[in-house]
Structures are given as C-alpha cells and as structure tokens.
Amino acid sequence: MAQAVTAPESDKPFKVEQRGIDIVPDSERHGSPRELFWIWAASLMGIVDLVIGAVVISLGLSLWAAVAAVIIGNLSYFLVGLVAMNGPAAGTSTIVISRSAFGVRGNAVPTFFSWFTIMCWEGVNAVVGTLALIGIFATYGLTGNGYKALSLIIFIVLMVSWAIFGHATIASINRIMTYVIGIAMCIVLGYGFQHVNWSYGWGHLAGANKATTFVLAVMIVAAANGLAFTNMPADYSRYLPRDASRSKIALYTALGAFLPATILNAAGAIIGTKLNAFDPVGSLAAVMPHWFHFLFLLIAIVSMIWANIVNTYSSGLNLQAIGIKIARYKTVLIDAVVAAGFVCYALWISNFVDSLENFLALMIWWIAPWTAIYLVDAYLRRFRYRSEDLLRSGGGLYWFRDGVNWSALAALVLGAGAAVLFTNATLFASPLTTGPLGGMDWSIPAGLIVGGLAYYLLCRRAIARQSASAPDAVPAAGAAGPVA
C-alpha cells in the first residue's frame, strides 16, 4: 500500500490542523515512530514533575528508596506505549478507538472521565505556570490579586496560542523544545543539587512500615505519570503509515515519556531532602543567583506551556468524541475557561498539593480498569478495526445493543470497585488498606487486573462472533489471527 512520504497540506507545521476525530486516510499518513519520542519528551519536562518527587520523599522514605520508587512507578509509561500501538490501525484518536470495547454510545461514560482527567492535568500545569508568572511580577515589586489574575490571563493566552495548531506543529517543534527545555532544566537542577542532604534517611512513615510506604510511593508515581496518559497516546500515532512498526511505536512512546519524567521526579525527591520541592518555583528561585532568577521563571513558564499543549490537543478530541459539534482548534477556548477555573480554585480557595493528591486518587478509579479493558480489547481483536464503524451514529460493528456494550461497562465498574477497595489516599482510605494491609495501596494493580480480566471473561465470545462477521476489517501491518 503506497504511503505518503512527506506531510500532506492538511498536516503542515504552523498551519491550523482541520482534522479532528475523523479517520486519517492512508494518503495523508506520514512520519516514523521515532517522532513520538520527541512529542512525549518535550511534554514531560515540566517543573510540576518535581512536585511528584517531593510527594514521594514526604512519605518518609529514605533518599534512595524514594529514587527507586520513582523508577519503578514510571515503568507505567510502558502502558502508554502499548496503548499507542493501534493508532495507525484505527486511524483515529485513543478515546474513539475505545468505542470498539464500550460501544459508540456506551463509550460516552469513559470519554467524559477522560476529558475531565485531561482538564485537571491542564489545570495542574496552569497553576505552576501562573505561579512562575506571579514570581516574575513580584521581582519588580508588583504583587496582589490583580497581578495574580493578570498572570493567569497571560499564561492561558500563551497556552491557547500554541495549542490551536495541532499535530504537525507538536511533532515538528517538540524535538527542538526537548533540547531547549532539557538544557535549561539541567542548569536549574545544577543549582538545586547544591542544596541536597545526600545522607537523608527514613522519616515518619505514611504507611505501617517501610514496605507498605514504599508500595504507596510507587502507586503515587504510577498514578501521576504513566496511568495519567494512557487515554491519549494514539492521538499522536494515528498519523503514522499503516505499516509502521507497532513495537517501535510502543518503545519510542514509552521512552520519550519515561526518561524525562523519571529524571525530574527523582530530582524532585533529591532536592526535597533540603528544599521545599512542593513549591519548586519558590524554593528553587530562592537559591538561584540574582542574574538567573528571571530566566528560571521563564523556563518554568515555557515548560508548563509545552506540557499543556498535548493535553489541550487531546482534550479537544475528547470533546468531539463526546458529541460536541465544534472544530478541534476551537475547543481550546473551552479548555481555557476550565483551566482558568481550576487555577482560581487552587490559588484562592484550596491547597494545591491536597487538590493534586485527591485528583490522583479519583483518576485511578476509572483509568486503571479502562486501560486494561482497552488493551485486552486490542489484543482480542488482533489490532484490526473497521475504522468507519467507530464513527457511525447507528449500526455497525461496534453498535452492540443500542450502541452500548453493557458487559464492558460492567467490567469497568468491577475494576473501579476493586481500585476503590485497595485505595489509601487523603481523600479516601478503605478499611482494607488501613487495616490488614497496613496502609499499602494496591489500587492500580487491582483496577488493572479486575477490569481486564472481567472484560476478557465477559466479552471474548462476543468479539469472536464479531470477528467471524467482519472479514473486511483492516489489520495493522503484521497482524494475524481473527479480525474484528
């Protein structure tokens, strides 16, 4: 099958992308899996990643135990790589591909949760970026609520200005931004590492003992990192040629996210042994030389803008999948309003760190079982999809019963229930975790295992019947087995 070698006019850098969740035709497929590394690397170099490391060290772990928890927790990014693999096979966004499991109408439930999750991450990044702008104004003696509001407006405008362009711009400029932000972060961390307690030992444990606290730390890292992005990776792999290597798509996606996130999370834990890494902007600014202070705040702002570009792009696709009839590039205005509201809540009403921890607990309850269901469905279908049926408003391969696969929703509820049962968070701690488990949080593996296993047992026969009735479903290159 002939594939486009260069980018088509519909997907040129610095040109507003018109395509939304509609299927990318083979004539417009281009690029290689390697570009996925840069897309994710530039997006995971935000100052907010230091906060995740600070949360880990605050649990009472020793320095090197905290670093180990960061590394193990961030292996969750390989789930992101696995989810990215079927982008070329389906040719549409991650959350639309999810319709093959839940049904065209039934998928509205996880789609809403997906959009809400992305919006919360946009808000988290916007808070840090806004704080950096507030810091810039403060260096010139400009303080007060008026300048806080102005900082928020400036950040949102900058974020929206880049987000409207779309896939091609993200793919082309993120390679440059990986180097720019990466070098800048190395300079910043160079100053931060001058203030570290390298002999930092175990402190007051958040769990009953060292083992339970370590597991809790791993779960927090996995929730704040890999699991937080499993609902969007195919959004960026769908433009690749249909014969692109699935293994390379998974590898470049996973490594592009794993490496920068792990380095910055670990740095947050290390710096947190002596500095207040819960406030990375304020604490690091305090140890910077005067001449570098402005540049540091500028780096913080840019890193948060770039972290939010992929969020804003995927958020728009989610809104379209919910059924909002609006062009993707126009959805950034909705994002701007919601993100601004999140910042106002975090800065003027609630504690930012508490809000982050509560959000992570709620997110895991749906996204862990959903991720497992998505991957089991892809496996059962052997990465084969009848793409046009994913977008049909009635009938088709993924219509199930009145547009809903009730078995998949049941599996989601069972997986969510298991995640809740094994949760230990500020917002909610189940009696099982606080009692027999001694504070150990197993919400992620519980949600993954129960959700995935339930879907497999409830739906494998139905998918086999679909396979027999859909011989024209288009496979990904190298796919084998039954089609669906």
N, C-alpha and C positions, 0 to 999 in steps of 0.2 A: 504494500500500500504506500503510495507516494505521500511524503510528508513535507510540510513547509520547512525550509532550512532557516530562513530569516523571519523576523517578526512581521506579521501582516500589518496593514494600515490600521486595523481595528485594535491592535495591541502594541502601539508605539510608546516609548518613554515620553513623559511630559505632555501627553495627549490624554484628555479625559476618557477613560475606558467606558464604553457604552454597554458592554456586555454585563449581564447580571448572573442569575442562576440558570439561564438558558444554556443548552448544550454547546460546548465549543466544537465546531466542526473540524474534521481532520485537516482541511485545507488551511486552518489557522493554528494548528499545533506547531510548536517550535520550542527551541531551547534544549537543555540537558539537565539531568538530575543534579548536577553539580551546583547549579544556580540556587537550589534550595538551601544549601549550606549558608550562603550569604544572606538570603532572606531572613533566616532564623537567627543567625549570629548577631546581626545588627540590632535585631529586635529584643534580644535578651541581654543587652549590656546596660541596662538602666540602673540608676542609683538605688532604686527600690529593691533590687536584688540583695543589697547589703542588709536591708531590714530583715529579710528572711534569715540570714545568717545570725543576726542579732537575736531573733526569736529563739533560734536553736541554742545559742550559748546561754540564754537566760533561763533555760530549763534546768540548769545545774550541772550540765555536762562539763567534763574537762575539755581543754582546748582541742586535743587530738581526737577525742571521742566525738566532738561536735563536727570536726572536719570529716571524719569517717561517715557520720550520719548524713552529711551533705552529699557526699559522693554516692552513697547507696541510694538515698532518696531520689537523686537526679537520674538514676537509671530509668526512672519512669518516663524519661523523654524518648526511650526506645518504643514505648507505646504510641507516641506521636508519630514516629517513623512508620510504624505498622499501619496506622490509620491513613497515612498519606499515600500508601501504595495503590489504592484503587481510584485515585483521581483521574489518571489517563483512561482507565477502563470505562468509567461512567461519564467523564467529561463535564461534570458539574460540581457544585460545592459539597463539602462534607455533610452538612446538615440535610441537604436534599437527597444525597445517597442514602441517608438514614431512613428514607421512606421505604426502601426495599424491605426493611425489617418491620417497621411500625405501620405501614400503610400511608397513603398520600394524606389522608385526613388525620389518622392517629398520630402521625409524626408531629402534629402541631404542639403536642404536650412537651416532648423533649426540645423542640425548636424554641419554644418560649423560654424554657430554662436555660438553653444555650445562649440566647440573646441576652438574657438578664445577667448571666455569668460574665460574658464579654463586656457588658456595660460596667459591671462592678470593677473589672480589671482596668478599664479605661479610667474610671474614677480614681482608683488607687494611684495610677501613674500620674493623673492630672493633679492630685493632691501634692505629690512630691515636686512636680514641675512648678506648680504655683508657689510652693514654699521657697523654691530657689529664686523665683522672680521677686517674691517678697523680700528675700535676702538682698537682692540687688538694690531695690529701693531703699532698704534700711541702711546700706553702706553710704548713702547720700543723705541720711537723716530723714527720709520720707517714710513715716510709719502711720499706723492707724487703719481702721476698717476700710476707708476709701481706697488706700493703696493695695490692701488685700483684694478688694473687688477688682481693681484695675489689673492686678497681676493675674487673676483668674481669667479675665476677658482676654488679655494678651495671649496667655497660653492656649486657650480654646481656639482663638483665631489662627494661631500658628499651626496648631494640630490639624484643623479643618483644611487649611490652605494646602497642605501636603496630601491629606487623605483623599481628596476628590479625584486624584489622577488614576489610581488603581494599580493593577497587577504589573504592567510593564515598567512603570516608574519605580515600584518597590523592588522588582528584580534587578533593575539596572543600577540604581543608586545605592542599594544596601551593601553592595560589595565595597564601594568607596567608604561608606559610613562605618563599616566594620573596622576598617583600618583607622579612620579618624577617631571614632569613639574609643576604640581599643587602645590606641596610643595615649589618648587623653586620660583614660582610666588608669593606665599604668603609672602615669605621672601622679595622679591623685592618690593612688594606693601607696606609692613610694613615700609620700608624706605621712599617710596614715600608719604605715608599718613602722614608723619611727616611734610610735606610741602603742606598744604591744607588751602584754605580760606573757612572755613565752612559757613561763612556768605555771600558768593558770591551771588550777586543779578542780576537782569536783566540788560543787557547792550544794546549796539547798535543792534537793531533787524534786522535780514536778511529779514524778511517779513514786511508787512504793520503794523502788530500789534502782540500781544503775541500769539493769537490763530493761525494765519497763520504761524508764525515762528515755533510754536510747531508742527504743522502738517508737515511742511517741514522737521523738525528733525526726526520725526517718519518715513517718507518716505526714508530718507537717511539711517537710521539704517536698515530698512527692505530691502533696495536695497543691502547694503553692507553685509548683513547677510543671512537671510533665502532665499530670492529670488536668491541670488548668487549661491545656491547649489541645487536648485530643478532639475537641469539637471544631477544629478549623484547618488542619494541615492539607487536606485535599483541595482546599480553596486555591492553593498555590501550585499544586502538582497537576491540576486539571488541564493546564495549557501545554503540557509536555506531549510529545508524539505518543500514539497508542502503543508503539513497540518499545517505549522507554523501559529500562530495566527496573523491575519492582524492587529488587534487593538494593540497588543503588539509590532509588528514591527513599527507601526506608533509612539507609545508612547516612546519606547526606543531610536528611531532615533531622535525624536524631543527633548527629554530631554537631551540627550547626547550632542546635539549642543546648545540648549538654555541656559543651566546653565553656562558653561564656557564663552560663548560669552557675555552673559548679565553681568556677574561679571566683566569681563575685559573691556567691553565697558563703564560700569558705573565707573570703576576705572579710565579710561582714562579721563572721564569728570570731575571726582573729582580732580584728580591730575592736570588737565588742568586749575584749578582755580588759580594756583600759578606757576606751571612749564610749560615748553613748551612741551606738550604731542604730538605735531606734530612731534617732534623729540624725541620719547621715549627713544631711545638708548642714545643719547647725554645728555638729561636733567636728566634722572634718574641716569646715570653714574656719573653726577656731584654731586649728593647728597649721593652717596654710600661711605661707609668707604673704605679707600685705599685697605684694605685686601680683600674686597668683589668685587672689581671692575672687576677683571679678571673673576671671577665666574659668575657675572652678564652678561657680554658679552657672555660667553659660553652658559648660559641659553637662551639668545636671539637667538643665532645661532641654538641651538638644537630645540627650539620651532618652528622656521621658517622651518627647515628641515622637521619636523613632519607635519607641516601644509601643506607642499607641497607634501607629499607622496600620500595622497588621490587625490590631483589634478593631479599628474603625472600618477597615475593608471587610472583614468577616462579619461584623455586626450588620452592615448593610445587606449582605447576602442572607443573613438570618431573617431580617425584617421582610425581605422579599419572599422568603420561604414561608413565613407566617401567613402571607397573603396580602401584604401592603403593596398596592399598585403604585410604585414610585421608582424612578431610576436609581440605581445603586449610588451614584455620585451625589444624589440629592439627600440620601438618607443620612449623610454626615451631619446635616443640620439637626436631625433628631438626636444623634449621638451627642452633639454639642450641648444641647439643652439638658439631657440626662446626666452627662458627665459633670456639668456645672453644678447641678443639684447635688450630686454626690460630694463634690468638693465643699460646697456650702455646709452640708451636714457634718463632714469630717472636721472642718476647721472651726465652725461656730457652735456646733451642737454636741458632737460626740468625740470620744477619744479615738484617734486614727488607728492605733495599733489594735485596740479592742475590736474596732469595726472590722479590721482585716482578719483577725483570728475567727470571729463569728462568721464572716462571709465564707472562709475556707471550710468550716465545718458544714455549713448548709450546702455548699457546692458539691462536696464529696458524695452526699446522699443521693444525688441524681447522676453525676457524671461518671462515677466508678461503674455502676451497673450498665449505664448507657454505652460506655466504651467497650465493655465486654460483649454486649449484645451486637454492637456494630461489627466487631472483629469476628465474632462467631458467624454472623450472617455472611460476611465477605468470604470466610473460609468455606461455608456450606455451598455458596454459590460459585466457588472457584473463580472469584473476581470477574464474573460475567454478568452483564447488565443489559437490559433493554432500556436504553437511556431515555427514549422519548416517553416511556410509560412512567418514569419518575416525575414527569411534569404534567401528566394528564389530570384533568379535573373530574374524570369519571371513567370507570372501567380500566382495563389494562392489567398488566401482570401484578402490579403492587396495590391493587384496589382492595383485595381481601374481602371482608364483609362490610359493605357500605363505606369503604375507604379506610377501615380500621382493622389492624391485626391485634385483636384483644389478647391473644396469647403473648405477644411481645410486650404489651403494656403490663400484663400480669407479671412477666419476668422482671420488668423494670421496678415494679412495686415491691416484689420479693427481694430484689437486690438492694433497693433503697432501705427496706426494713432491716435487712442484715447489717447494712452500714450504720444505721442509727443504733442498733443493738450493741455495736462494738465501738461507739464513739466516746471519746474523752476530750471535751473541749470546754472553753469558757462558757459558751452559750448553753451547752447541754452535755452532761456526762451520764451515761447509762449506768444503772446499778451493777451491771455485769462488769464494766470496766473499773468502776471504783471499788468493787468488792473482790470477787475471785481473781480478776486479772491484775489487781494491784495498780491500776492506772494505765495499763497497757492499752494502746489504741490500735485496733485491727480493722478500722472502718474501711480502708481502701481494699485490702485483700478480700474482706468479707463481701463488699459490694461487687467486686470483680468476679469472684468465684460463684456466688449465688446467682447473680444476674446472668452471667454467661452460661452456667450450667442449666438454669431454668429455661433459658431461651432455646438451648440445644435440645433439651428433652421435649419441650412443648411444640417446637416449630420444625424440627428436622424433616418430618414426614411431609408436612405441607410444602416445604421448599423442594423436596424431591419430586412432588407432584408438579410443582411449577416448572421444574427442570424438564420434565418429560413433555410439557406442553409449550415449551419456548425454545425450539431448536434454532431460532434466528437471533437469539441474544448474542451480542458481540463480546468476545473474550478479550482480555488483555493478552499481550504477546506472551507466548509460552504457557498460557493457562491450559489446564487439562481437566478432564472429569466432566460431570454433568453440568448443564447450563441452566441458568435461571434468570 
